[in-house]
Amino acid sequence: MALANPAHRKEEGIKWWLVFYTMAMFSFVTVYTATNLHILSMTFIDHRGSCDPNAAGPIGYQHHAPYTHLGLLSNIMFDLNNWLADGLLVSSLFDATLTLPGV
């Protein structure tokens, strides 16, 4: 595990916040991927004969999929993961200015 390996650290310990942050991001993206794969499975297997006046078949079901509980869960996990990724990028910018000598 690269985050817990002390080979390249001098007097620092394991940054547990970074380990938990990475675990949370990995969990969110795993739930997002699993729910999207399940939605695709339902779209092309279970609801292939969906009757929508605008578009029949899988396209018609995919039009309504974001409003199901799995669609909402997928969208929430995607947003949470993006917020964590943005927060990690912003926080690393503030840490980088403190590590430069003479600044």
C-alpha positions as CSV (number, residue, x, y, z in Angstrom):
1,M,0.0,0.0,0.0
2,A,1.7,3.1,-1.2
3,L,0.1,5.5,1.3
4,A,1.3,3.5,4.3
5,N,4.8,2.9,3.0
6,P,7.3,5.0,5.0
7,A,10.2,4.5,2.5
8,H,10.1,8.1,1.2
9,R,9.3,9.9,4.4
10,K,11.8,11.2,6.8
11,E,10.2,12.1,10.1
12,E,6.6,12.0,9.0
13,G,4.1,9.4,10.0
14,I,1.3,7.9,7.9
15,K,-1.2,10.6,6.9
16,W,-4.3,8.9,8.0
17,W,-6.6,11.6,6.7
18,L,-5.2,10.9,3.2
19,V,-5.8,7.2,3.7
20,F,-9.4,7.7,4.7
21,Y,-9.9,10.3,2.0
22,T,-8.6,7.8,-0.6
23,M,-10.8,5.1,0.8
24,A,-13.9,7.3,0.6
25,M,-13.2,8.3,-3.0
26,F,-12.6,4.7,-4.0
27,S,-15.9,3.7,-2.2
28,F,-17.9,6.4,-3.9
29,V,-16.6,5.6,-7.4
30,T,-17.2,1.9,-6.8
31,V,-20.8,2.5,-5.8
32,Y,-21.2,4.8,-8.8
33,T,-19.8,2.2,-11.2
34,A,-21.9,-0.6,-9.7
35,T,-25.1,1.3,-9.9
36,N,-24.5,2.4,-13.5
37,L,-23.7,-1.2,-14.5
38,H,-26.9,-2.3,-12.8
39,I,-28.9,0.4,-14.6
40,L,-27.4,-0.6,-17.9
41,S,-28.3,-4.3,-17.2
42,M,-31.9,-3.3,-16.4
43,T,-32.0,-1.1,-19.5
44,F,-30.9,-3.6,-22.1
45,I,-32.2,-6.8,-20.4
46,D,-35.2,-6.2,-18.2
47,H,-36.7,-3.1,-19.9
48,R,-35.9,-3.7,-23.5
49,G,-39.6,-3.5,-24.4
50,S,-40.2,-0.2,-22.5
51,C,-43.1,1.8,-24.0
52,D,-42.4,5.5,-24.0
53,P,-44.2,7.7,-26.5
54,N,-41.0,9.6,-27.3
55,A,-38.6,6.6,-27.5
56,A,-39.4,3.0,-27.1
57,G,-37.1,0.3,-25.8
58,P,-33.9,0.8,-23.9
59,I,-33.6,4.5,-24.9
60,G,-37.0,5.1,-23.4
61,Y,-36.1,3.5,-20.1
62,Q,-32.8,5.4,-20.0
63,H,-34.7,8.6,-20.3
64,H,-36.5,7.8,-17.0
65,A,-33.6,6.0,-15.2
66,P,-32.1,9.1,-13.6
67,Y,-35.4,9.5,-11.6
68,T,-35.3,6.0,-10.1
69,H,-33.6,5.3,-6.7
70,L,-30.6,3.8,-8.4
71,G,-30.2,6.8,-10.8
72,L,-30.4,9.2,-7.9
73,L,-27.8,7.1,-5.9
74,S,-25.5,7.1,-8.9
75,N,-25.8,10.9,-9.4
76,I,-25.2,11.5,-5.7
77,M,-22.1,9.3,-5.6
78,F,-20.7,11.0,-8.7
79,D,-21.2,14.5,-7.2
80,L,-19.6,13.4,-3.8
81,N,-16.6,11.9,-5.6
82,N,-16.1,15.1,-7.7
83,W,-16.3,17.3,-4.6
84,L,-13.7,15.1,-2.8
85,A,-11.4,15.2,-5.9
86,D,-11.8,19.0,-6.1
87,G,-11.1,19.4,-2.4
88,L,-8.0,17.3,-2.6
89,L,-6.7,19.4,-5.5
90,V,-7.4,22.7,-3.7
91,S,-5.9,21.5,-0.4
92,S,-2.7,20.3,-2.1
93,L,-2.2,23.7,-3.6
94,F,-2.2,25.3,-0.2
95,D,0.2,22.6,1.1
96,A,2.6,23.1,-1.8
97,T,3.2,26.8,-1.0
98,L,4.2,25.9,2.6
99,T,6.8,23.4,1.5
100,L,8.8,25.7,-0.7
101,P,12.0,26.9,1.0
102,G,12.3,30.7,1.3
103,V,8.6,31.5,0.7
